[in-house]
Amino acid sequence: MQTTVKPESPNRIHRRDLIRSLLIGMAIGIVIGTPIGWLTHRVFARQRAAQVLLCRQQNFGLSETQLQARCGDLY
């Protein structure tokens, strides 16, 4: 009886390919994710600042302690 050895398939995934793919994915995620996160943070920070300023304006005449308790801090 004769046994044959199958040649290695060219479509086989190797560990180095997985590591390379992981590193590329992380790099792309950092490059794209950082500006998106920064812009999102700016939008929410401006929205929070606007809410605090509007609350302070609506409650004009209260002491600073009462304003901070009711409206929160700007930062």
C-alpha positions in Angstrom: 0.0 0.0 0.0 1.3 3.4 -0.9 0.7 6.5 1.2 0.7 9.9 -0.3 1.6 13.1 1.4 -0.6 16.0 0.6 1.2 19.2 -0.3 0.5 22.1 2.0 -2.4 24.1 0.8 -1.6 27.7 -0.3 -4.8 29.0 1.4 -3.7 27.8 4.9 -3.6 30.6 7.5 -0.4 30.9 9.5 0.2 32.4 12.9 2.4 35.2 11.4 -0.5 36.1 9.1 -2.8 36.4 12.1 -0.4 38.5 14.1 0.2 40.8 11.1 -3.5 41.1 10.5 -4.1 41.9 14.2 -1.3 44.6 14.2 -2.7 46.2 11.0 -6.2 46.2 12.4 -5.0 47.8 15.6 -3.1 50.5 13.7 -6.1 51.3 11.5 -8.3 51.4 14.6 -6.0 53.8 16.4 -5.6 56.1 13.3 -9.4 56.2 12.7 -10.6 55.9 16.3 -8.6 58.7 17.8 -10.0 61.5 15.8 -13.5 60.1 16.1 -13.1 59.9 19.9 -11.7 63.4 20.1 -14.5 64.9 18.0 -17.1 63.0 20.1 -15.6 64.3 23.3 -15.6 67.9 22.0 -19.3 67.6 21.1 -20.3 66.3 24.4 -18.1 68.7 26.4 -19.7 71.7 24.5 -23.2 70.3 25.1 -22.5 69.9 28.8 -21.1 73.4 29.0 -24.1 74.8 27.2 -26.4 73.0 29.6 -24.6 74.3 32.7 -24.5 77.9 31.3 -28.2 77.8 30.5 -29.1 76.5 33.9 -27.0 79.2 35.5 -28.8 81.8 33.4 -32.2 80.5 34.3 -31.3 80.5 38.0 -29.7 84.0 38.0 -29.5 85.5 41.5 -28.8 82.4 43.4 -25.5 82.1 45.3 -22.6 80.2 43.8 -23.1 77.3 46.2 -26.7 76.9 45.2 -25.9 77.2 41.5 -23.2 74.5 41.8 -25.6 72.3 43.7 -28.4 72.8 41.1 -26.5 73.0 37.8 -23.3 71.2 38.5 -19.8 72.3 37.6 -18.8 73.5 34.1 -15.7 71.2 34.1 
